[in-house]
Structure formats: structure tokens, C-alpha cells
């Protein structure tokens, strides 16, 4: 039996009652995070433009588009909602890197709403879809961001969406193999689009492509049933540097949502910048008044795609070590509003960015568990200060994100669309998903739809979610 056949049999055999309790708990946490950042993200310009585009194309209104006041087909709703979940770059990170939440949670909710499925099945669908993504990245040894050939959600995310949808559609192993084959021809994402609106469409496209592939397989459409191992198949095309099939076939042993686990993001930006932010926040505590800052020097691993000394927009700033460190030094916090164009173009930022010097040292590892970022600042009064970060809170090998810290993030994101009462109701409804009640998904989506009216009357709040999270970097005064 080939790799694809073995994998499909393993996946198809796992039901909602087979999930270990810790897998269910971690998956519910990921669902809560995904919905919160998705609701916070749905007002962003890329989401509104894609919603306008897909709405003009037309579809049967079966699934809710989060926060935007209309329903669409499950495929179109999953596309928009997955983009919204990713656009802030605030969803959980994984090791090896990929964004496993945005291609799965929107797919599971769109399909569950359209077909009246229960919460326990949604949790299982998300857990299974995240697992295949983690397994693919692990099998491909995709640990070093600088060495990636493609943006991972454009490949692993497509297959994650397939698996999530296949669970809810109850595809048997053969139809799942066809779905894999169909979806493989829809994979691909170019890293050059990082920093543009198109990056979030990688996750939206992955969700839509995987869901559509599963729906096609459900009605008998065919694809290569051995697509992982086939000549010029998925592995040869996207993982030419090596692929350990045994890591892939160890699906669920252990579940990667538990080991190594997801890293809950506390800053809405590319994950390497979190190291710079954490060091800069520690440095800010030493410096005090940012008006004292002269030249600031950053030392990082070689990561060319986050070397952006003058990001063109706030969105582009999410992928700039210089900008994110400067924002932390100037504001003492980094949140959603840090990446507005208004903040990017403010006079203090314009003045500091030319003094942010970045050196990328090939001797520093670029893998999350081993990397570090150092920052040193010279002050105009002669003082010199430095700090080093080996990772933000929640990174592998660092202190975990507490429930209290995560609640701060969830409340901040949801508070941009919902009042406190609705936010609490939504979080309670998400927590109740594993109990298998058929109305759990409907109750949750009813609250999400209430976000539309609430958002119209409530201005966006300035994020303050990082205030308790500053003291994670080791720092020293030189």
C-alpha cells in the first residue's frame, strides 16, 4: 500500500470520539483564537475587497461571511473568512512554520453551517486538518524560514482544508485520496507576495481550494489517488530537498497540536519579528524616554524577507524587523493599530527608522527553537543599552502563554466587533463545541453575525494587549 493510501486510511478511520481530551482542548483554543483574530481582521481592506469581488460573482447564500453582513457559498465564505483569519498575521504559529488555523477553522464552520453539523464534528475536523499540515511540514523538514521555497499555507494548508472538509463530508479513504489528488493541482504560493494583500489570499485560496476539492470528490470527481508519492506528484514538486514519509504516516502519533503544540501569537506580525519586539520591549524599559534614542542596532539570523528598512505601508511593516522593533521602542507596546498606515507615517517613526541598523548573522540559527535577536541602542546622552530575546512568551522552549494572557488577546480582538456581553457569550459557545450539541455551531454563528451591527457603531479600539507581556527578554545594561 502506498503512502497516500495509508495516510487516507488512517485519517478516514478517526472519528470525533477518537480525539484525546488534550487534543480537543488545544483545538478548541485554536478555534477561539482563529475566530477572534478573524473578526478583528474582517474590517481590513484586503478582506473587504475580496468580499466585494466574490459577492459580485454570486453564489448560493448558505454560510456566514464573518462580520460583513451576508452569506455566500461554503467555498466563498471559507475563502473570505480564512483571509480574515490570516490578514493580521495574528493566528497561532507552528514548528515547522505554517499557519494551520486559517485553512481549517473557516472551512469547518462554513461546511457545518451549510449542512447542520454539530460542534464535536467541527472540533474533530479542525484537529485532523491541522494535523496533516503539521505532518507535511515536519516530513519536509521545513524548519528554516529563509530556506522555504513557498509560503507553507499554499501547499500544506490546501491539504489541511481537504482533510477538515473530508471529515465533515464523511468521505471514505478512496474519496479522500481523490480529494488529495484534485487539491494537489491547486497548490502553490509565492513568498514574494509577503507584505502585500495577496499573502492573506494564500490562506483564503488554500481554504477554498481544499474545500472545493473535497466537494468534488464527494460527487465522484477524480484525481491521482497516489498523489503524494506519484512521479511529479506533490512531494517531488514541492519538497524536492527531502521528505520523510514515515513522519507523515505517523499521523496522530502524537498529535502535533499537543507536541510540539501551537505558539499563540501575542503580536500581530510575522513570527521572527516577535523576537525583535520582545527584545525591544525589554530595551524600552531600560531606556525609558524614546527621545533619548540615537542609533539602534539589531542582530538577527539571515532572513532577507524581514529586512525591510522602510516598509511602504503598515501592512508591509508586519514583515520588518526594523519597523516592529522601532514601534516597540517608541510605543512600549505592539498591537493591531501598530500596523496602520497612520502609525507607519507618523513623524516619530519617520525619524527613528533611518537610525535602525540591521545585521543578519549567518552564525545565528533561523529555526524558532534555536534563534535569537539582539538589539543594542546608543542614547544621545551617552548611555548604551542592550537586550537579547530567545523567543517571545509561548515560543517553544520559552514560558507558555497563560490563559490570562490569551484572554487579553481574545478580548481585545473580539472587542473590536462585539460588546463585552456578546464576547463572553461567543467564548462560552466556542468552549461548548466538543459537547456535540447540534445547536452549538448555530448559536456561535448567531453571535458572530451580531458583530456586523455592533461594528457599525463602535470605532476600532487601540490595542493594548501586550502590556502584561513585556518582561520576557533577558536584558542587560552595558
Helices and strands as residue ranges (DSSP letters): H 3-12, G 16-18, H 21-41, H 45-57, E 63-65, E 70-72, H 74-87, H 105-115, H 119-139, G 145-147, G 152-154, H 156-169, H 173-184, G 191-193, H 197-218, H 234-238, H 245-249, I 257-261, H 271-287, G 290-292, E 293-300, G 304-306, H 314-317, H 321-331, G 336-339, H 341-344, H 347-353, E 356-360, E 373-379, E 384-389, H 403-414, H 420-431, G 433-435, H 440-457, G 467-469, E 474-477
